[in-house]
Amino acid sequence: MNTEISQAKREANYYSHNLELSDKLFKNASRKEGTDERSKRGDDAIMKVFKQRELDDDIRKKKMALLAGRVEKKKVRAHKMKVGPLEDTERTALLSNIFSKK
């Protein structure tokens, strides 16, 4: 009785293993042929998009532009600190020079 049970278990395991293997092989073959379920439904194939590395020249240009922007900001800050805000008399004199008729 025990030998018959062990023989039945071996046969069941062998059958289930071969069934899983055939499913995997069928899926791989259908993917290669393009007859998988997506193509049967008519959906577009999903393509992977890989991000490419930037070229060294592009990286250098971006860094130089960033540094130039920082330098300009520092110059503007230094100018504001050096000059300071206009006083009321200077402001009125400036506006009268701009908008006065000559």
Secondary structure by P-SEA (a helix, b strand, c coil): caaaaaaaaaaaaaaaaaaaaaaaaaaaaaaaaccccccccccccbbbbbbbbbcaaaaaaaaaaaaaaaaaaaaaaaaaaacccccaaaaaaaaaaacccc
